[in-house]
């Protein structure tokens, strides 16, 4: 959400999650980037519980949803599909989902979206994206052994095959 806000012309960006600790982390990262989430700005942090309609965003003509770590089990799929159908009312709506191909529930989610009138396009990221995704002088890395950091902190990036799924409303 921060990258979207900082590097696009988006008029409004919502960062959502179910868990308060994640929402606190989003607010902390916004503060680190000198951004303030409040009702007065177009950058919002909001709790979103797919199973509780009271937390849903009001029906908006949302153009794009960028989804990361979205699905962890097939049980979540019906609620996720329902909330996306509710929030994504724009005719040109697009949902971007990055996930490993083995993620539980991903296949069911993509199938359910197709059944609800959405088209799915899936592409594998270029191999170069996986070669050296940590900058050599990154402040995050406090060691010269980047391979160790990758192995410890980002294991699934090296062992899983990821895809970008672009989901667009069928016309």
Phi, psi and omega in degrees: 000320179294319178297318178300315181296316186282334190238015175226177177261024181303135180278337181209138178225131176244129173256119185235154173195167177274324191266134183299322180296327177289319178297319176298320179295320176299315179297319178300314179295326176296316179297321177299331180262017179058037176245144180241125175270121177204176179290344183271353182247171179265007176248114187237143170250127187215138173289134178225113178251112184300334182270359183232102184300338179294339179266353184291149172294145178296157183301119182234161171273067179289131182275317187221135171241124177256119190243124179234139182049052191274316189237132176238347178202154180297335180298334182281342190303309182302318179293318179297314180300317181297315182292323178293319177299323181291314188273333187261077185263351180294142181297326181261024183303143180222134178242126179250124181233124173251127182201153173290148184296340182267004183298125179300127177096345183297312180300317179295322179297311181297319178296316180297321179295320177298318180295336179269007175098027178246147175262147182240132172234126183239133178226148177269134178298150178300148182304328182297338178296336184262350187291310185208071186277352175258128179294140182303326183253022183297139178293340179292330184263117180252026180216157177278349184265080181297325180300323178295317179298315179299314181297320183281319189259334187229044186306314186292340177293333180268339187250341182257154174261120183258154175224151170260119179256119177258119185245119183235147180292130179289138180267000000 
